Amino acid sequence: MTTIVFTILFTMNRFECILFAIHHTCYFSHVYTHTQTHTHNNNCM
């Protein structure tokens, strides 16, 4: 019983971590692209 509960919690936690990682990877990728674009525009000026 305890093992099943632990497995469910562990799986949910890992799933949450994966979603969290995907979300932040997308967010940082967006911010990085945005920053690069602004830096490029400033250099053009």
C-alpha positions as CSV (number, residue, x, y, z in Angstrom):
1,M,0.0,0.0,0.0
2,T,2.7,2.5,1.0
3,T,4.8,1.5,-2.0
4,I,1.9,2.3,-4.4
5,V,1.2,5.7,-2.8
6,F,4.9,6.5,-2.9
7,T,5.1,5.4,-6.6
8,I,2.1,7.6,-7.4
9,L,3.5,10.6,-5.6
10,F,6.9,10.1,-7.1
11,T,5.4,9.8,-10.7
12,M,3.3,13.0,-10.1
13,N,6.3,14.8,-8.8
14,R,8.4,13.8,-11.8
15,F,5.6,14.8,-14.2
16,E,5.3,18.2,-12.5
17,C,9.1,18.7,-12.7
18,I,9.1,17.8,-16.4
19,L,6.2,20.2,-17.1
20,F,8.0,22.9,-15.0
21,A,11.3,22.3,-16.9
22,I,9.5,22.5,-20.3
23,H,7.7,25.7,-19.3
24,H,10.9,27.3,-18.1
25,T,12.9,26.2,-21.1
26,C,10.4,27.8,-23.4
27,Y,10.3,30.9,-21.3
28,F,14.1,31.3,-21.1
29,S,14.3,30.6,-24.8
30,H,11.8,33.3,-25.5
31,V,13.6,35.8,-23.3
32,Y,17.0,34.9,-24.8
33,T,15.6,35.4,-28.3
34,H,14.0,38.7,-27.3
35,T,17.2,39.9,-25.7
36,Q,19.2,38.9,-28.8
37,T,16.8,40.8,-31.0
38,H,17.1,44.0,-28.9
39,T,20.9,43.8,-28.8
40,H,20.9,43.4,-32.6
41,N,18.6,46.4,-33.0
42,N,20.8,48.5,-30.8
43,N,23.9,47.5,-32.7
44,C,22.1,48.5,-36.0
45,M,21.4,52.0,-34.6
